Each structure stands twice: as C-alpha cells, then as structure tokens.
Amino acid sequence: MTAYIFKIITLLGGLALFLFGMDVMGKALERQAGGKLQTVLSKMSGKVWKGFLLGAAVTAVIQSSSATTVMVVGFVNSGIMTLKQAVGVIMGSNVGTTVTAWILSLSGLEGDSFLIKFFKPSTLAPLIGIIGIVLYMGKAEKRKGIGTIMLGFMALMTGMDLMSSSMSFLKSEAWFADLMISFTNPIVGILFGAVLTAIIQSSSASVGILQGLCVTGAVTYGAAIPIILGQNIGTCVTAMMGAIGANRNARRTAMVHLLFNIVGVLMFVVVFYGLGLFIDWKFLSQSVQAWDISVIHTGFNLIATAVLLPLNGLLVKLAYAIVPEVKEPEKTELLDSRLLATPAVAVQRAHEIAGEMAADAAKAMHLAMGLTKKFESGAMEQVVELEDKTDRYEDALNTYLVKLSGMNLSVSDNRSLNTLLYTVADIERMADHAMAIAKAALEMEEKQIEFSDQAKGELAVLEQAVLDIIDRTVAAYDSFDLETAIKIEPQEQVVDALVREVKSRHVRRLRDGLCTVEYGFVLEDLLTACERTADHCSNVAVEMLQVAEGKLEAHEYLNALKAGELRESAAFAEQFARYKAQYAFPEELSQETETKKS
C-alpha cells in the first residue's frame, strides 16, 4: 500500500510538471511570435485552403489549438476576420495541434543505439534544460525567450518521463485493465476523452496523458481510438466558452469548430465501426505505443480535414442554422477581451486601433482646414463624427491597455504598450483641436469674416505645415517608424516659429488700422489650435523615441536635443533649416495694396 502511495505521488507530480511545462512553453512561444500571429491570421487567410495551412502552422508554433481558436473567435468578434476566413484556420488548428503528440512520442523510443538514447527524454530533456538555462540567464530578450521555451520543453518531457515510469505499477492492476476494456466501447471511450480534455482544456495535454498510459501495455487500439476521437470534441469547449457574449458571427465561428469535430467523429464512427460489423479488426486488441497514438491522432484529423475542407460551405450553413440571423444589425467589439488570453496579439490589436484613431484625427484636421477656405455643413458634420469617434477610441484603449499592463509581456511588447499608454491622449487631443478649427471656421461663416490676401497666404503656409506634421506623425505612429519620428520635432519648432510670425504680422496690421479686434479673436483660435496640434505631434514622437525605451524624460530629451548634447542634434539642426526654408511666408504687402482686413 505504501509503495502505491509513493507511486501515485510521483504520478501526480509528473502530471503537474508536464502541464506546467506545456503552459510555460506555449506562452513563451506566443511571446516570441508576438503580434505577427494576428497579422498572419487576419490578413493572409482569404482562401479556405490558405487559412488551413496558416492555422496549422500557427498552432504548430504556439502548441495550442485552443489558443488559436480563441484568437480566431476574438478576431471575428472584432470584425478583423470573416467567418469564411475563420473556417480554414480552425480546420488547420486541428492538424497543427498534432505536432505536440509527435514530440511527446519520443518517450516511447526503445533501443540501444546512440541516436535513440540521445533522443530519449531522460537524455534530451536535461541537455535542452542546460542550454535553456544558459540562454535564460543572459540579458538579450530574444535569448531569454528561447531559453524559456527550452526550459518549458525540459519540464514537459521530464514530467512525461515521470508519468510513464510511475504508471508501470498499473500493469498488474486488474481494475485498470477492466477500465481500459470499458473504453473499447466507442460511446464510453468518446465520452471519457471529451470530458478529460474539457476539464484540462488542452487536447495536446490529454493526448500526452494517453501516451503516458501506453507504458502499462493495457491501452489497446480499441480503447485508444475512441478516446482520441473524444479528445477532438472536448477541445472545442475552450472556444465555445470564449464565444459566450460575443456577436453572432463569433458564436458561429465557435460552432463551426464544434461541428467540424463532431461531424468528423460521427463520420469516422459510422465508417470504421460500420465496416467492423463485416470485417474483423484484429489489431484493435493489440497494445499501442506512444508513436501509434501520434499516428492515430494525426491520421484522424487529416482524413476529417480532407473530407470536410471542400464542404466548408455546408458547415457554415449549419452554423447559420444553429445561430440564425436576427433583425438587429451585427455589432463588432473594438477591442475584444478574448485576445487578452494572448497578450502579444492583444498589444498588436491595440496598436492597430491606436493607428486607426490617429488616422481619424488626421482626417478630421484635413477637413477642418478645408472649412476655413470653403465652409460646407457636410464636412463640419464629418469633423464632429470623427472627434466623437476618437473619444470612444480613447476610452476603449485606456481600459484595454490598463488590463494589458498587468500581464507578462516581452520587452518589445512592453515598450509598445508604454508608448500607447503615453500617446493615446495626445492623439485624441489632435482631434479636439481639429474640432476647434472647425468651430472657428463656422464662426467665420456666420459672421462673414474674410481675411486679407496677405493673411490668407500666411495661414495657408502655416496650415500646410500643420497638415504635413500630423500626416508624418500618423505615418510614424502606425508603423513605429523611428526614422520618421525623429523628423517631427524640428518641424514642430518651425510651426511654433510660424505661429509667432503670424501673430507678429497681425499685431502690425492691427496697429496700422488694417485689421479689427474681432478678426483677431478668430485668428487667435486658429493659431492656438495649430500650435497645440504640433505640440501633441511632438509629444507622440518623443514618446516613441525616448520614454518607451526607458531613456530620458520628454522635457530632458528636448532640452538636450536643442542644446546640441545628443547624437541626433546635428540632424535636428539640419532638418529644422530645411523645414524653415520649405515653409517660408510670402512677403508682406504694402499698406496701399492691403485691404482693411486681416
């Protein structure tokens, strides 16, 4: 009895180490892949077969079909992937997840040759662990990430080895043999596999446990096949839970995942066990090895995909029948909380939304500047809508980014997150200043204010400089392009100089009686909005260049830059001179030709 207790403790410890290693390795792989996962899945899966290949590749990389399907549900719920695109990716994830079983099958290697001994977990796991800890102890982020993956793999394989060795006592247990015989009943075996996988929410882990049981010799083909079929159904639980509260298309996506596996299992059961009524499948009574489990797992998913991939339209129709259309318009979630399960993808999604927000702010500014020349009520309404939209974006982003800030991120993702946290408010303020310019244009329309040709020329130069700086900022922000970002601060300095010159010229015209105070109020509103817009562009650029990397504070950086204390100071001076020449004012008109308007 005492020996059994120690064996069970070792078994449970091995299981704990196995699950821990799988979790560490999977999350480390996700961090290494980063936001590229979203780019790959959402932008390159237009055709079903291509989505299948990408789904298989991504799942093989991150070692989790559950993570892939939850991501896909989140993408559909956010509107960045269609249901049709999702179908292929889901089918591919079922095939990609079988890679784990092949890795785990190394535990079943037997023989005396050097290669076989080398690849056995008892040798390979410690060797990988040694390399992993050396890399992990280094300072480079990428090496630490690779080291974490290798340490996770060591824990995974060591846990698998512990489970296998501790299960050997079950060989002589009659109750265990009876249990395995009961699983040869397809219904019982499928239910057991589905429930086990649903509980641990990982088909890879449940397949690994089954492979560990193979050491007892009591697991036959007749028991293994139904359990593996059930595992494919049980893995759908994660996506189904993730679809709760999502929009209809996202729920249909999870339903397609479930239907694919249920239909595949039913098809296999009907054909295989139907033929068994006429054919004596003698191999069903033979014991399986870990390698055989991998073959069955991969074979089933490949056959199911080969049959159902051409019939993907039918699965979509079934999903529509189960989750029917309703009259209310479909809603998409701007930043889906489901993506937080994969933090690197969530950071990438937040970056994309922030980029869209910046583009909307720039569009609002272009429209507002146009209103100062020719007022149109339709354009005014667009500016109002865009300003409201950026407000909603800011609220959503701030909430999402705060949630992300408490998660385990890579150094690069953490820098991206910090940059977003510091700059979202500046982007929103750009849209506010566009609104201020639009309101000034409305006042000009209502009071029939028209500036002199000289003032119009000066404002045209200033407005073009502001539009250029905001466009450059949006371009740099969208791709985190530091080469473009470094050109923004000298342009901001030129805008400040232009604003001061416009004010100076206006004061001279006011003193000479060529302008009125009322015109001056409107001009002041325009100049303030232009100057502050450029300031916010500067803030965004500085955060990108310095604060996100943990260097100087923004004000310290700007002071050092202007004082010529930084490496990039020479480039700053050169760029400033170029912009100053580019945005030169027209010469002032004489009093004789100047009308009494400013």
C-alpha positions as CSV (number, residue, x, y, z in Angstrom):
1,M,0.0,0.0,0.0
2,T,2.8,2.4,0.9
3,A,4.5,1.7,-2.4
4,Y,1.3,2.6,-4.2
5,I,1.0,5.9,-2.4
6,F,4.5,6.9,-3.4
7,K,3.8,5.8,-7.0
8,I,0.6,7.9,-7.1
9,I,2.5,11.0,-5.6
10,T,5.2,10.6,-8.4
11,L,2.4,10.2,-11.0
12,L,0.6,13.4,-9.9
13,G,3.9,15.2,-9.6
14,G,4.8,14.2,-13.1
15,L,1.4,15.3,-14.4
16,A,1.9,18.7,-12.7
17,L,5.3,19.1,-14.2
18,F,4.0,18.0,-17.6
19,L,1.1,20.5,-17.5
20,F,3.4,23.3,-16.2
21,G,6.0,22.7,-18.9
22,M,3.3,22.8,-21.6
23,D,1.9,26.0,-20.2
24,V,5.3,27.7,-20.0
25,M,6.5,26.5,-23.4
26,G,3.2,27.6,-25.1
27,K,3.2,31.1,-23.6
28,A,6.8,31.6,-24.3
29,L,6.2,30.5,-27.9
30,E,3.3,33.0,-28.1
31,R,5.5,35.8,-26.8
32,Q,8.2,35.0,-29.3
33,A,5.7,35.0,-32.2
34,G,4.3,38.3,-30.9
35,G,1.8,40.3,-32.8
36,K,2.8,38.6,-36.0
37,L,0.2,36.0,-35.2
38,Q,-2.6,38.5,-35.8
39,T,-1.0,39.8,-39.0
40,V,-0.6,36.2,-40.4
41,L,-4.1,35.0,-39.4
42,S,-6.2,38.1,-40.2
43,K,-4.5,39.3,-43.4
44,M,-3.4,36.1,-45.2
45,S,-6.3,33.8,-44.8
46,G,-8.6,35.0,-47.7
47,K,-8.9,31.5,-49.2
48,V,-10.0,28.5,-47.1
49,W,-7.1,26.3,-48.1
50,K,-4.6,29.1,-47.3
51,G,-6.3,29.6,-44.0
52,F,-6.0,25.9,-43.3
53,L,-2.2,26.0,-43.9
54,L,-1.8,29.1,-41.8
55,G,-3.9,27.7,-39.0
56,A,-1.8,24.5,-39.0
57,A,1.4,26.5,-39.0
58,V,0.4,28.9,-36.2
59,T,-0.9,26.1,-34.0
60,A,2.2,24.1,-34.5
61,V,4.3,27.1,-33.4
62,I,2.3,28.0,-30.3
63,Q,1.5,24.4,-29.5
64,S,-2.2,25.1,-28.7
65,S,-5.3,24.7,-30.9
66,S,-7.4,26.2,-28.1
67,A,-5.3,29.4,-28.1
68,T,-5.6,29.6,-31.9
69,T,-9.4,29.1,-32.0
70,V,-10.0,31.6,-29.1
71,M,-7.9,34.1,-31.1
72,V,-9.9,33.4,-34.2
73,V,-13.2,33.9,-32.3
74,G,-11.8,37.2,-31.0
75,F,-10.8,38.3,-34.5
76,V,-14.2,37.6,-35.9
77,N,-15.9,39.4,-32.9
78,S,-13.7,42.4,-33.6
79,G,-14.5,42.4,-37.3
80,I,-10.9,41.8,-38.5
81,M,-11.6,38.4,-39.8
82,T,-14.7,37.0,-41.6
83,L,-16.4,33.7,-40.8
84,K,-15.4,32.3,-44.1
85,Q,-11.7,33.1,-43.3
86,A,-12.1,31.6,-39.9
87,V,-13.3,28.2,-41.2
88,G,-10.0,27.3,-42.8
89,V,-7.9,28.4,-39.9
90,I,-10.0,26.3,-37.4
91,M,-9.5,23.2,-39.6
92,G,-5.8,23.9,-39.8
93,S,-5.5,24.3,-36.0
94,N,-6.8,20.7,-35.6
95,V,-4.0,19.4,-37.7
96,G,-1.3,21.7,-36.2
97,T,-2.1,20.6,-32.7
98,T,-1.0,17.0,-33.6
99,V,2.7,18.2,-33.6
100,T,2.8,18.0,-29.8
101,A,1.9,14.3,-29.9
102,W,4.8,13.6,-32.2
103,I,7.2,15.4,-29.8
104,L,5.8,13.5,-26.8
105,S,6.1,10.2,-28.7
106,L,9.9,10.5,-28.1
107,S,9.2,9.0,-24.6
108,G,8.3,5.7,-26.3
109,L,11.7,5.3,-28.1
110,E,13.4,2.0,-27.3
111,G,16.8,0.6,-28.4
112,D,20.5,0.7,-27.6
113,S,21.8,2.8,-30.5
114,F,23.3,6.2,-29.7
115,L,20.7,8.2,-31.6
116,I,17.8,6.5,-29.8
117,K,19.4,7.0,-26.4
118,F,20.2,10.6,-27.3
119,F,16.5,11.4,-28.2
120,K,15.0,9.7,-25.2
121,P,13.6,12.3,-22.7
122,S,15.9,11.1,-20.0
123,T,18.8,12.4,-22.1
124,L,17.3,15.0,-24.3
125,A,15.4,16.9,-21.6
126,P,18.4,17.6,-19.4
127,L,20.5,18.6,-22.3
128,I,17.9,21.1,-23.6
129,G,17.5,22.3,-20.0
130,I,21.2,23.1,-19.7
131,I,21.2,25.1,-22.9
132,G,17.9,26.7,-21.9
133,I,19.2,28.0,-18.6
134,V,22.4,29.4,-20.2
135,L,20.2,31.4,-22.6
136,Y,17.7,32.4,-20.0
137,M,20.5,33.8,-17.7
138,G,21.6,36.1,-20.5
139,K,20.5,39.7,-20.9
140,A,19.2,39.6,-24.5
141,E,15.4,39.4,-24.7
142,K,15.3,37.0,-27.6
143,R,17.8,34.6,-26.0
144,K,15.8,34.7,-22.7
145,G,12.6,33.9,-24.7
146,I,14.3,31.0,-26.4
147,G,15.7,29.8,-23.1
148,T,12.2,29.9,-21.6
149,I,10.9,27.8,-24.4
150,M,13.6,25.2,-23.9
151,L,13.1,25.1,-20.1
152,G,9.4,24.6,-20.7
153,F,10.2,21.8,-23.0
154,M,12.5,20.2,-20.4
155,A,9.7,20.4,-17.8
156,L,7.3,18.9,-20.3
157,M,9.4,16.0,-21.2
158,T,10.6,15.3,-17.7
159,G,7.0,15.3,-16.5
160,M,6.1,12.9,-19.3
161,D,9.0,10.6,-18.3
162,L,7.9,10.7,-14.6
163,M,4.3,9.9,-15.6
164,S,5.4,7.0,-17.8
165,S,7.7,5.5,-15.2
166,S,5.3,5.8,-12.3
167,M,2.4,4.2,-14.3
168,S,4.2,0.9,-14.6
169,F,2.6,-0.4,-11.5
170,L,-0.8,-0.3,-13.3
171,K,0.3,-3.2,-15.4
172,S,-0.7,-5.7,-12.8
173,E,-3.9,-4.0,-11.6
174,A,-7.0,-5.9,-12.7
175,W,-9.2,-2.8,-12.2
176,F,-7.1,-0.8,-14.6
177,A,-7.3,-3.5,-17.3
178,D,-11.1,-3.6,-16.8
179,L,-11.2,0.2,-17.2
180,M,-9.3,0.1,-20.4
181,I,-11.6,-2.6,-21.7
182,S,-14.6,-0.5,-21.0
183,F,-13.2,2.3,-23.2
184,T,-13.3,-0.1,-26.2
185,N,-17.0,0.7,-26.2
186,P,-17.0,3.7,-28.7
187,I,-19.5,5.7,-26.8
188,V,-17.8,5.3,-23.4
189,G,-14.4,6.0,-24.9
190,I,-15.5,9.1,-26.7
191,L,-17.2,10.5,-23.7
192,F,-14.2,9.9,-21.5
193,G,-11.8,11.6,-24.0
194,A,-14.2,14.5,-24.4
195,V,-14.7,15.0,-20.6
196,L,-10.9,14.7,-19.8
197,T,-10.0,17.2,-22.5
198,A,-12.8,19.6,-21.5
199,I,-11.5,19.6,-17.9
200,I,-7.9,20.3,-18.6
201,Q,-8.8,22.4,-21.8
202,S,-6.0,21.0,-23.9
203,S,-6.2,18.2,-26.4
204,S,-2.3,18.1,-26.5
205,A,-2.2,17.5,-22.8
206,S,-4.9,14.8,-22.8
207,V,-3.1,13.1,-25.7
208,G,0.1,13.2,-23.7
209,I,-1.5,11.6,-20.7
210,L,-2.9,8.9,-23.0
211,Q,0.6,8.4,-24.4
212,G,2.0,8.1,-20.9
213,L,-0.6,5.3,-20.1
214,C,0.8,3.3,-23.0
215,V,3.7,2.1,-20.8
216,T,1.2,-0.1,-18.9
217,G,0.6,-2.2,-22.0
218,A,-3.1,-2.2,-21.2
219,V,-4.1,0.5,-23.7
220,T,-5.2,-1.1,-26.9
221,Y,-6.1,0.3,-30.2
222,G,-9.7,-0.5,-29.4
223,A,-9.5,1.8,-26.3
224,A,-7.2,4.5,-27.8
225,I,-9.2,5.3,-30.9
226,P,-12.5,6.3,-29.2
227,I,-10.6,8.3,-26.5
228,I,-8.7,10.2,-29.3
229,L,-12.0,10.9,-31.1
230,G,-13.5,12.2,-27.9
231,Q,-10.4,14.4,-27.3
232,N,-11.1,16.2,-30.5
233,I,-14.6,17.1,-29.3
234,G,-13.5,18.1,-25.8
235,T,-11.0,20.6,-27.1
236,C,-13.9,22.7,-28.5
237,V,-15.0,23.6,-25.0
238,T,-12.5,26.4,-24.8
239,A,-13.7,28.2,-27.9
240,M,-17.3,27.7,-27.0
241,M,-16.7,29.3,-23.6
242,G,-14.8,32.1,-25.3
243,A,-17.7,32.8,-27.6
244,I,-20.1,33.5,-24.7
245,G,-21.3,37.1,-25.0
246,A,-19.7,37.5,-28.5
247,N,-21.6,38.6,-31.6
248,R,-23.4,36.1,-33.9
249,N,-20.5,35.6,-36.3
250,A,-18.1,34.9,-33.5
251,R,-20.5,32.3,-32.0
252,R,-20.9,30.8,-35.4
253,T,-17.1,30.5,-35.6
254,A,-17.0,28.5,-32.4
255,M,-19.9,26.4,-33.7
256,V,-18.0,25.6,-36.9
257,H,-15.2,24.4,-34.7
258,L,-17.6,22.1,-32.8
259,L,-19.4,20.9,-35.9
260,F,-16.2,20.1,-37.7
261,N,-15.1,17.8,-34.9
262,I,-18.5,16.3,-34.2
263,V,-19.2,15.6,-37.9
264,G,-15.6,14.2,-38.3
265,V,-16.1,11.9,-35.3
266,L,-19.5,10.7,-36.5
267,M,-18.2,10.1,-40.0
268,F,-15.3,8.0,-38.6
269,V,-17.5,6.1,-36.2
270,V,-20.1,5.2,-38.9
271,V,-17.5,4.1,-41.5
272,F,-14.9,2.4,-39.2
273,Y,-17.3,0.7,-36.8
274,G,-19.8,0.1,-39.5
275,L,-17.2,-1.8,-41.5
276,G,-16.3,-3.6,-38.3
277,L,-19.6,-5.4,-38.5
278,F,-18.3,-7.2,-41.6
279,I,-14.5,-7.0,-41.0
280,D,-12.7,-8.4,-38.0
281,W,-10.4,-5.6,-37.0
282,K,-7.9,-7.9,-35.2
283,F,-5.5,-5.1,-34.5
284,L,-8.0,-3.5,-32.0
285,S,-6.9,-5.9,-29.3
286,Q,-3.2,-5.1,-29.7
287,S,-1.4,-2.7,-27.3
288,V,-0.5,0.7,-28.6
289,Q,2.7,2.7,-28.2
290,A,3.2,6.4,-27.9
291,W,4.1,6.5,-31.5
292,D,0.9,4.8,-32.5
293,I,-1.1,7.4,-30.6
294,S,0.5,10.1,-32.7
295,V,-0.3,8.3,-35.9
296,I,-4.0,7.9,-34.9
297,H,-4.3,11.5,-33.8
298,T,-2.8,12.9,-36.9
299,G,-4.5,10.4,-39.3
300,F,-8.0,11.2,-38.0
301,N,-7.5,15.0,-38.3
302,L,-6.0,14.8,-41.8
303,I,-8.8,12.5,-43.0
304,A,-11.5,14.7,-41.4
305,T,-10.0,17.8,-43.0
306,A,-9.6,16.1,-46.4
307,V,-13.3,15.3,-46.4
308,L,-14.7,18.4,-44.8
309,L,-12.5,21.2,-46.2
310,P,-14.2,21.1,-49.6
311,L,-17.5,21.0,-47.7
312,N,-16.7,24.1,-45.6
313,G,-19.8,25.9,-47.0
314,L,-22.0,23.2,-45.6
315,L,-20.5,23.7,-42.1
316,V,-21.1,27.5,-42.4
317,K,-24.8,26.9,-43.4
318,L,-25.2,24.6,-40.4
319,A,-23.7,27.2,-38.1
320,Y,-26.1,29.8,-39.5
321,A,-29.0,27.4,-38.9
322,I,-27.9,27.0,-35.3
323,V,-27.2,30.7,-34.8
324,P,-29.7,32.3,-37.1
325,E,-29.8,35.9,-38.3
326,V,-31.9,38.5,-36.4
327,K,-33.1,41.9,-37.5
328,E,-30.8,43.8,-35.3
329,P,-27.5,44.9,-37.0
330,E,-24.4,42.9,-36.2
331,K,-22.1,44.6,-33.7
332,T,-18.3,44.1,-33.5
333,E,-16.2,44.7,-30.4
334,L,-13.5,47.2,-31.0
335,L,-11.0,45.6,-28.6
336,D,-12.1,42.1,-27.8
337,S,-11.2,40.9,-24.2
338,R,-10.7,37.4,-25.6
339,L,-7.5,38.5,-27.2
340,L,-6.1,39.2,-23.7
341,A,-5.5,35.5,-23.5
342,T,-2.7,36.0,-26.0
343,P,-1.1,39.3,-24.7
344,A,1.2,39.7,-27.7
345,V,-1.7,39.6,-30.1
346,A,-3.7,42.0,-27.8
347,V,-0.8,44.5,-27.9
348,Q,-0.8,44.3,-31.7
349,R,-4.5,44.8,-31.9
350,A,-4.3,47.8,-29.6
351,H,-1.6,49.3,-31.8
352,E,-3.8,48.9,-34.8
353,I,-6.8,50.6,-33.2
354,A,-4.5,53.4,-32.0
355,G,-3.3,53.8,-35.6
356,E,-6.9,54.0,-36.8
357,M,-7.5,56.6,-34.2
358,A,-4.6,58.7,-35.3
359,A,-5.7,58.4,-39.0
360,D,-9.1,59.6,-38.0
361,A,-7.6,62.6,-36.1
362,A,-5.6,63.5,-39.2
363,K,-8.6,63.2,-41.4
364,A,-10.5,65.5,-39.1
365,M,-7.7,68.0,-39.3
366,H,-7.7,68.0,-43.1
367,L,-11.4,68.5,-43.2
368,A,-11.3,71.3,-40.6
369,M,-8.5,73.1,-42.5
370,G,-10.6,72.9,-45.7
371,L,-13.6,74.5,-43.8
372,T,-11.5,77.7,-43.2
373,K,-11.4,78.2,-47.0
374,K,-14.8,77.0,-48.0
375,F,-17.4,76.1,-45.4
376,E,-19.6,73.0,-46.0
377,S,-22.0,71.7,-43.4
378,G,-21.4,68.1,-44.5
379,A,-17.7,68.4,-43.8
380,M,-18.5,70.0,-40.5
381,E,-20.6,67.0,-39.5
382,Q,-17.8,64.7,-40.5
383,V,-15.4,66.5,-38.2
384,V,-17.8,66.2,-35.3
385,E,-18.3,62.5,-36.0
386,L,-14.5,61.9,-36.2
387,E,-13.9,63.8,-33.0
388,D,-16.6,61.7,-31.2
389,K,-15.1,58.5,-32.7
390,T,-11.6,59.3,-31.3
391,D,-13.2,59.9,-27.9
392,R,-14.7,56.4,-28.0
393,Y,-11.3,55.0,-29.2
394,E,-9.5,56.7,-26.3
395,D,-11.9,55.3,-23.7
396,A,-11.7,51.8,-25.1
397,L,-7.9,51.9,-25.5
398,N,-7.2,53.2,-22.0
399,T,-9.3,50.5,-20.4
400,Y,-7.7,47.8,-22.6
401,L,-4.2,49.0,-22.1
402,V,-4.6,49.1,-18.3
403,K,-5.6,45.4,-18.4
404,L,-2.7,44.6,-20.6
405,S,-0.2,46.4,-18.3
406,G,-0.6,43.7,-15.7
407,M,0.3,40.9,-18.0
408,N,3.5,39.1,-18.7
409,L,4.9,40.8,-21.9
410,S,8.1,40.6,-23.8
411,V,10.4,43.7,-23.5
412,S,9.4,44.9,-27.0
413,D,5.7,44.4,-26.4
414,N,6.0,46.2,-23.1
415,R,7.7,49.1,-24.8
416,S,4.9,49.2,-27.4
417,L,2.4,49.2,-24.6
418,N,4.1,52.0,-22.7
419,T,4.2,54.1,-25.9
420,L,0.5,53.6,-26.4
421,L,-0.3,54.4,-22.8
422,Y,1.6,57.7,-23.1
423,T,0.4,58.8,-26.5
424,V,-3.3,57.9,-26.8
425,A,-4.3,61.1,-25.0
426,D,-2.2,63.2,-27.4
427,I,-3.8,61.6,-30.4
428,E,-7.3,62.4,-29.0
429,R,-6.3,66.0,-28.4
430,M,-5.4,66.4,-32.1
431,A,-9.0,65.6,-33.0
432,D,-10.1,68.1,-30.3
433,H,-8.0,70.8,-32.0
434,A,-9.5,69.9,-35.4
435,M,-12.9,70.5,-33.8
436,A,-11.7,73.9,-32.5
437,I,-10.6,74.9,-36.1
438,A,-13.9,73.7,-37.4
439,K,-15.7,75.9,-34.9
440,A,-13.6,78.9,-35.8
441,A,-14.5,78.2,-39.5
442,L,-18.2,78.1,-38.5
443,E,-17.8,81.5,-36.8
444,M,-16.1,82.9,-39.9
445,E,-19.1,81.7,-41.9
446,E,-21.7,83.0,-39.6
447,K,-20.1,86.5,-39.2
448,Q,-18.9,86.6,-42.8
449,I,-15.3,87.1,-41.7
450,E,-12.8,87.0,-44.6
451,F,-9.1,87.6,-44.1
452,S,-6.9,89.7,-46.3
453,D,-5.0,88.1,-49.1
454,Q,-1.8,88.6,-47.1
455,A,-3.3,86.8,-44.0
456,K,-4.7,84.0,-46.2
457,G,-1.2,83.4,-47.7
458,E,0.3,83.3,-44.2
459,L,-2.4,80.9,-42.9
460,A,-2.0,78.7,-46.0
461,V,1.7,78.2,-45.2
462,L,1.0,77.5,-41.5
463,E,-1.9,75.1,-42.2
464,Q,0.2,73.2,-44.8
465,A,3.0,72.8,-42.2
466,V,0.5,71.5,-39.6
467,L,-1.1,69.1,-42.0
468,D,2.3,67.8,-43.0
469,I,3.4,67.3,-39.4
470,I,0.3,65.4,-38.4
471,D,0.5,63.2,-41.5
472,R,4.1,62.4,-40.8
473,T,3.2,61.7,-37.1
474,V,0.4,59.3,-38.1
475,A,2.7,57.5,-40.6
476,A,5.4,57.1,-37.9
477,Y,2.9,56.0,-35.3
478,D,1.2,53.5,-37.4
479,S,4.4,51.5,-38.1
480,F,6.5,52.7,-35.1
481,D,9.0,54.2,-37.6
482,L,11.7,55.9,-35.5
483,E,13.4,57.3,-38.7
484,T,10.2,59.3,-39.5
485,A,9.5,60.1,-35.8
486,I,12.9,61.9,-35.4
487,K,11.9,64.4,-38.2
488,I,8.8,65.6,-36.3
489,E,10.4,67.7,-33.6
490,P,12.3,70.1,-35.9
491,Q,9.0,70.5,-37.9
492,E,7.2,71.3,-34.6
493,Q,9.8,74.0,-33.9
494,V,9.1,75.5,-37.4
495,V,5.4,75.5,-36.7
496,D,6.0,77.4,-33.4
497,A,8.1,80.0,-35.3
498,L,5.4,80.3,-38.0
499,V,2.7,81.0,-35.3
500,R,4.9,83.6,-33.7
501,E,5.4,85.3,-37.1
502,V,1.7,85.3,-37.9
503,K,0.9,86.9,-34.6
504,S,3.6,89.5,-35.1
505,R,2.4,90.4,-38.5
506,H,-1.2,90.5,-37.3
507,V,-0.2,93.0,-34.5
508,R,1.5,95.2,-37.1
509,R,-1.7,95.3,-39.2
510,L,-3.8,95.9,-36.1
511,R,-1.5,98.8,-35.1
512,D,-1.7,100.3,-38.6
513,G,-5.5,100.0,-38.6
514,L,-5.6,97.3,-41.3
515,C,-7.3,94.8,-39.1
516,T,-10.1,94.6,-36.4
517,V,-10.1,93.0,-33.0
518,E,-13.0,90.7,-33.9
519,Y,-10.9,89.2,-36.7
520,G,-8.1,88.8,-34.3
521,F,-10.1,86.6,-31.9
522,V,-10.8,84.1,-34.7
523,L,-7.2,84.2,-35.8
524,E,-6.0,83.6,-32.3
525,D,-8.3,80.5,-32.1
526,L,-6.8,79.1,-35.4
527,L,-3.2,79.8,-34.3
528,T,-3.7,78.2,-30.9
529,A,-5.2,75.0,-32.4
530,C,-2.3,74.8,-35.0
531,E,0.4,75.3,-32.4
532,R,-1.1,72.8,-29.9
533,T,-1.6,70.2,-32.6
534,A,2.1,70.4,-33.5
535,D,2.9,70.2,-29.8
536,H,0.9,66.9,-29.5
537,C,2.7,65.6,-32.6
538,S,6.0,66.3,-30.9
539,N,4.8,64.5,-27.7
540,V,4.0,61.4,-29.7
541,A,7.3,61.4,-31.5
542,V,9.3,62.0,-28.3
543,E,7.5,59.1,-26.5
544,M,8.3,56.8,-29.4
545,L,11.9,57.8,-29.4
546,Q,12.7,58.0,-25.7
547,V,10.2,57.3,-23.0
548,A,9.1,53.9,-24.3
549,E,12.7,52.8,-24.2
550,G,13.2,53.9,-20.7
551,K,15.7,56.8,-21.5
552,L,15.4,60.5,-20.7
553,E,12.1,62.1,-19.8
554,A,10.4,64.1,-22.6
555,H,11.4,67.5,-21.4
556,E,15.0,66.5,-20.7
557,Y,15.3,64.9,-24.1
558,L,14.0,68.1,-25.9
559,N,16.3,70.4,-23.9
560,A,19.3,68.2,-24.6
561,L,18.3,67.9,-28.3
562,K,18.1,71.7,-28.8
563,A,21.3,72.3,-26.8
564,G,23.2,70.0,-29.2
565,E,24.0,67.5,-26.5
566,L,22.6,64.4,-28.2
567,R,23.9,62.4,-31.1
568,E,20.9,63.4,-33.2
569,S,21.2,67.1,-32.5
570,A,23.1,67.8,-35.8
571,A,20.4,66.1,-37.8
572,F,17.8,68.1,-35.9
573,A,19.5,71.4,-36.8
574,E,19.8,70.4,-40.5
575,Q,16.2,69.3,-40.6
576,F,15.0,72.5,-38.9
577,A,16.8,74.6,-41.5
578,R,15.2,72.6,-44.4
579,Y,11.7,72.9,-43.0
580,K,12.2,76.6,-42.3
581,A,13.1,77.2,-46.0
582,Q,10.2,75.0,-47.1
583,Y,7.6,76.8,-45.1
584,A,8.5,80.4,-45.9
585,F,5.9,83.2,-45.7
586,P,5.1,85.4,-48.7
587,E,6.4,89.0,-48.4
588,E,4.1,91.4,-46.6
589,L,2.1,93.7,-48.9
590,S,2.4,97.5,-48.7
591,Q,-0.3,99.5,-47.0
592,E,-1.5,100.9,-50.3
593,T,-2.4,97.4,-51.6
594,E,-3.5,95.9,-48.3
595,T,-7.3,96.0,-47.8
596,K,-8.6,96.8,-44.4
597,K,-9.0,93.2,-43.5
598,S,-6.5,90.9,-41.6
